Amino acid sequence: MNEEERVNLLERLEGLRNSKVLVYFSYSPLDDSILVPLYKQLKKIGPTPKIDLILHSYGGTVDTPYKVVMLIREFCQEFSIIVPFAAKSAASMLVLGADEVIMGPLSELGPIDPLVKHPVYKDILVPVQAVWHCFDYLQRSITTSGDPEVVSFLATPMLNKLDPWLIGDYEKTIKASRQYAEILMSNYMFKDSPERIERVARALTEGYFSHGYPIGHQEAKDLGLNVTVAQGELWEVIWNLYLAYEEIFNEK
């Protein structure tokens, strides 16, 4: 699909949604490098009643989603997120700062599980919950084993790779992800139903054991999110845009 066809699809979507549409489509971790390009696009659009963000991301750092939401909301009164396929982990936190999320049959949100640097291989990012579950496994192994040699065999290699500062940073990231989720929900997604916030925050930050767990549109509705299920022409346009941007990545 060429650029003109993509632009035509975007214009059709803006007409169907009566909004201005932005696109974030990436396979790289979501981080603060998005902020300057996003600000440039928002300045070009200018203040507008409604912004839709087409979002495809498998997650990233814990602080960035909050910054993105705050920046976009400087330019609009209503903010919605369109998820054609995947908005996982930190990208799911972005959804909590929207007024509405538009999903289709293949759309997935996921548990809020931000990425942190690997303790040894600094160029590798790992889900912070994976580190937490490692500590949980270590604690259970120590508690259930009566053999000091087995405990030493299990614990020593792990502890030699970690230091207290690093452990504290992981713990802080887990707490921060829940804090950001609660703030965003209380201000936006659940501003009219604050009684749901604690339950949903706990579910998204602690309730799923798989980093890639797929939360489809029905489960997102069951959690209480304001979900619009895209159908007919609306879904056709959204899905064709997803395929168009996927094609760009495949070509590269």
Disulfide bonds with the S-S distance in Angstrom:
none
